């Protein structure tokens, strides 16, 4: 077992310390430049489309999701324990400057996810059940013409998110609820599995409805809780932002030499935790953006950018400011304990319970989102409903099992498979980027001519 742990740790060191940080940020920078800073120029129309979708309550066609439902399912997966524990880890290991580099990763990630979403739209298919399916496995197969690499990606995603990832999400919920309300972790795990199963068996339609209803409420509740903390500690806010920007380039000026935190650590932990949270470039969220019912792929690409903005620049930033303004990062705690301490300092004992409730929603919605991404790839690998039922049973077993296990090693295993699945996705979006840019030009041309938006979906 120790040998296996050492191997996994070694692979993760190579993937997350070097390959993925440079690969994901490099791709994001390249796409940002080639698309003319699309995340800046198109931010207004993107936000208008997203929030307009909330008010209009668009209806989805059978076998698809509405644009907003696809976005909500994406955000359900993105906003998770990384927004609470991951941000705390970035700050304790990389100092306040890590927050700045988290923002950098999100900025470039917005361009990356635009390309992922448009490619997922272009190469999506309709399966034997009349349901839209799509994502990296499909644009690797149909765009790159490489079925073997597509299957490799699909297997890695199913293991990383559907099985192992959902095991650790279940553990996060059970641990938080058990600490706050003194309920046995196994009992929590069984309840989670039952609730999740009721959503899973409803298929895409129920998953989309769940995400559409819960995600806006969940994110709003947490951000409002954080804003109240900011008001309570408003006198510390200027110093917080100063520490973020100064420590991003000169940590010793804020923390002193004894802290042992340099610029390299700030960059590493900020970018790595940011990427892990917003999932831009990882190949997960295109599975939901692919099935959005839109007139043109670019419409969903613009919507997808807002998901990264909400996840990192709003929710992660809220966590970071709460931690830094309350001084919880200086208490010697780690992980979610830092964020718990911050809310407890602000609200007293009820702060811990508030965070436990938020963390439960974050982890549960991630669990549902990741399940759906896995199902999408099960449909890619296997035909027929029996394979979906088997997949659902296995996921539910992992949920129960994960609720009461110590999962430090399982987290590392999940990191490894997450990292593995990123590599073929990065290859695909780099090679197929010109197609995404061509779709953007086609979209602009149709708008300039005043034409009704349309697109020929070749594989449907």
N, C-alpha and C positions, 0 to 999 in steps of 0.2 A: 504493500500500500504506500509506503514511504517513497519507493521508487516511482510509482505512478504519480504521486503528488509532485515529486521533483521534476518529472518530465512535463507535466501540465504547467507548473510554475515557470519552467524554462521557455516553453513555447509561448506562454502569455507575455513573458518579458520581451521576447523578440517582436511579437505581434503588436502589443499595446505600447511599448516604449519606443518603438522605431517604425516598423512597417506601416501600421495603421494611422499613427499620428501624422507622419509625413505624407502618407498616401491620401488620407481623407482631407487633410488641410490643403495639400498640394492640388488635388483634384478640385476642391472647392474654390481655391484661388484662381486656377486655370479657367474654370467655368464662369466665374464671376467676371473675369476680364473678357472672355470671348462673348459673353452675353451682355456686355456693356453695363455691368452693375445692375442687373435686372432687379435685385432685391431692394434697391433704392428707387429706381425709376418706376417700377410697377407696384410699389408697396401700397399706394393709395387705392388703385383699382382692385388689388388683391383683397385688402381689408374691406372695401365696400362690398365686394362680392360675398365674402364670408359672413359679415354681419347682416347683409341683406338676406342671405339664406336663412339666418336665424329667425328673422321677422316674417319672411314669406312662408316658411315651413314647406319647402318644395317636396313634392311627392315623387317617390322613385317608381320606375317601371318594374314590372315583375322580373325577378332575376338580377336586379341591380340595386344600387344604393343611390340616394340623392347626393348631390355634391357635398352638402353639409353633413350628411350621415357618414360619408366616406372620410371627411375631415375629422369628425368626432371620433370615429373608430381609430383613426390614426393617432389622434391626441390621447385617446384612452390608453393606447399602448405606450406612447411617449412619456406621459406624465405618470411616474411611478416612484419606486423607492429611490431611484437616482436623484430625483428632485429634492429629496429630504436627506437621506443618508449620503448620497453621492456628493452633494454640494458641501456637506459638513466635512467629508473626507478630503475634498479638494482644498478646503480652507485650512484644515489642521495639518495637512501634509505639504501644501504648497503656499500657505500664507494667504493674506487678503488679495494679493496680486493674481492668484489663480482665477478669481472671479472675472477679471478683465480678459484673460485668455479664454475663459468659458464663453464670454460674449463674442470674441473673435471667431471661435469655432462655429458659433451659431450664425454669425453673419455670413461666412463663406458657405456654411451648410445650407442656407436658404437657396443658393444657386444650385447646389448639388441635388437637393430634393425636387427642385423644379424639373431638372432633367430626368430624374428617376420617375416622377409622376407622369410626365408626358410620354416617355417611352413605354411605361406600363399601360397607358391608355392605347397607344398605337398598336401594340402587339398583343392585346388581350384577345381572348377567345370566348366562345359560348360552348359550355360542356353538354354532355348528353342529357342533363336535367333541365336544359334551357337557362342555366345560370351563368352569368358572366364570371370569368376567372382571368387573373392576370398577375403580373409582378415580374421580378427579375428572372425567375425560371422560364417565363414565357418570352421575355425579350432576349434572353440568352439563346433560347432555342430558335425562335423565329427571326431574330435580328442578326445574331452572330452565326446562326446555323450550327450550333454545337449542342447536341442533345445530351452528351455525356457530362459536360460542364453544368448544364442546366439541372440535370438529375443530382449532381454533386451538391449544388447550391440548395436544392429542395430538401435533401436529406439533412444537410447541416442546419437549415432553418428549423425543420421539424424537431430535431434533437435539442437545439439551442433554446428555442422559444416554447414550442408546444410541450415538451417534456421537462427538461431540466430547468428552464426559465420559470415555468409555472410552479415547479416545486419550490423554488426559492421565494417566489411571490407569496405563495401560501404560507411559507414559514414566516415571512415578514408580517403578514396579517395576524397569524396566530400568536406570534411573540408580542406584538404591540397590544392586542386585545387582552392577552393573558396578564401582561404587566399592569395595564390600566384598570381592568375590571375583574381580575382574579378568576378567570375562566380557564379550565384545562385546555392546553393547546390542541390535543387530539379532538376534543369536542368542537373547538373552533374549526379545525380542519374538515370535519364531517359536515358542519353547517355550510362552510364555503363550497365544498364539493356538491352538495345538494342544490344550492342556489345557482352555482355555475352550470350544473347539469340542466337545470330548467331553462337557462338561456341558450345553451349549446343546442339542445334538441329542437329549438325554434328556428335554427338555421340563420342564414344571412339576414332575413327580415327582422327577427327578434334581436339579434346582435346589434343591428343598425339602430333599431328603436331604443334599445337600452343605452347605447353610446350617445345618441342624440339627446336623450333626456338627462342622463346622469353627468356627463362630462362638463357641460356649462355650469351646472350647479356646483359640482365638486371644485372646479378651478376658481370660481367666483368666491366660494366660501373661504377657501384657503388664502386667496389674495386679500380678501377683506380682513381676515384675521391678522395677516402680516401688516397691512396698512395701519391697523389700530396700534400694533406694536411700534411702528415707525412714529406715530403721533406721540405715544407715551415716551419714547426715547428720541424725540425730534432734535434735542440738543446735541445728540451724538452723530446725527446723519452727515453733516459736513465732514467730520473727521473720518467717517466710514468711507465716503467716496474718495477722500484724499488718500487714505490707506490703500484702497483698491488700485488707484492709478499710479501712485508712487511705488508701491510694492511690486507692481507688474514688471518694473524695470530696475528697481533698486530695493530689494526686500530689507537689506540691512538698515536702510534709512528709517524704516518703520519698526522693525522687530529687533534690531541689534544683531551683532555677529553671533551671539550665543545661540540664537534660534537655529542656526545651521541651514536655513532655507535660502536658496539662491534662485536666480532667475530661471535656471533650468527646471527646478522643481515646480515653480509657479506655472511655467509653460506646460510642463508634462501633465500635472494633475488637473489644471484648468481645462486644457484641450481634451484630455482623455475622458474626464467626467462629463464634460459638455457634450461630446460626441456620443457617449454611452447613453446620455439622457435623451437628446433630441433624435438620435438614430439616423441622422442624415448621412446617406451613403452606405448604410448598413444593409439595405435591401429588404427591410421589414415593412415599412409603411406603404411602399408602392403596391403591396398586395391589396390594400383597401382603396387607394386612389385609382387603381385600374378599373374598378367596377362602378365608379361614379357615373351617373347618367347625365352627361354633358354633351353639348353640341360639338365641341372641339377640344382636343387634348390639352391645349394651352390653358383653357379655363380651369382645369383641375390642377395644372402645374402651378398656376398663380395662387390658387387656394392652398396648395400643399405648403407653400412658403410660410404662410401664416401659422401653420402648425409648429414649425421650428421657433418662430417668434414667440408664440404663446408659451411653449415648453421652457425655453431657456431664458429669453429676455424678460419674461414676466414671472413665471413660477419659480425658476431657479434663482432669479435675482431677488425675489421676495424672501426666499429662504436665506440667502446670503446676507441680506441687509438685516434681517431679524437676528441672525447669529452674531454679526459684527457689532450691531448697535447695542445689544444686551451684554456683549463681552463673553458670551458662552464659549467662544473658541479658546479662551484662556483658562479653562477649568480643568484641563488635562483629560477630558473625555474623548471618546472616539465615535464615529459613525452617527447613527440616529440619536444616540445619547446626547450629542452636542445640540441638536435641534430641539430635542425634548427639554433640555435644560434652558434653552433660550425662551421657549414659550412658558416654561414654569416661572422663570424670572419675571416675565411680563404679566402673566395672568394668575400666578400662584398654582396650587395643585390642579385646578381645572385646566390649566394649559397643557398638562400631560395628556389628559383625556381628550382635549380638542385635537391634539396632534395624532393621537391614536385613531380617532375617528377619520381624520383626513388621510392618514397613512393607509387605513383599511380601504377607503375608497380608491386611493391612488393605486394600490397593489391589486385590488380586485378588478378594476377597469383594465389595468395592464394585462392581467390574467386572461380576461375575455378577449382583448385585442390580439394577444399573442396566440391564443387558441385559434382565432379566425385565420391568422396568417398561416399557421400550421395546416389548418384544414384546406386552405387554398392550394398548398403544395402537396397535400395528400391527393387532392383531385388531379394535380399534374402527374403524379406518379402512378396512381391507380384509378381504375374506372369502376363505377358502381357504388351504391350506397353502403354496402357492407363494410367497405374499407373505412368509411367515415364513422360508422358505429364503433368499430374496433378502436379507431383513433380516439374517439370520445371517452371510451372506457379507460384506456391507458392514461389519458390526461387526468381523469378524475382520480385514478389510483395514485398518480404522482402528487396530486394536490393533497390528498389525505396523508400520504407518506411524508411529504415535505413539511407538513404542519408541525410535527413533533420531533424532527431530526435536527442535529447540529449540522449546518450546511455550509460551513466555511469552504470545504473542498469542492462542494457542488457549485458554489458561486464561481470558483476558479474554473471549474469545468465548463460552466455556462459562458464565462468570458472567452474561453478558448474556442468553443464552437461559434460564438458570435463573431469572433475575429476571423475564423476560417471562412465563414459565409460572406464576409465583406470582400474578400479578395476577388472572387469571380464577378461580383457585382461592380467593383471598381473597374475591372477590365472592360466590362460591357458598356458602362456609361462613358468611359473614355473613348472607346472605339465608335460607339453609336451617337456621340454627342452632336455631330453635324445634322443628324436627322431631327433631333430636338430643336436645334437652331432653325432648321428649315420649317418646322411646324410653327415656330414663333413668327417667322417671316410671312408664312401663309395666313396666319391669324391676323397679323397687322394689315396685310393686303386686303383681306375680306372686309375688315372694319373700315379701311380707307375708302373702299368702293361702296360702302353702305350695304353690302350683301348680308343676307341672313347667314349666320355662322353654320358651317357644315364641314364634315370630314368623312372620308371614305375609310371605314374600319375594315381592313382587308381580311382579317382572320375571324370575323364574327359570322 
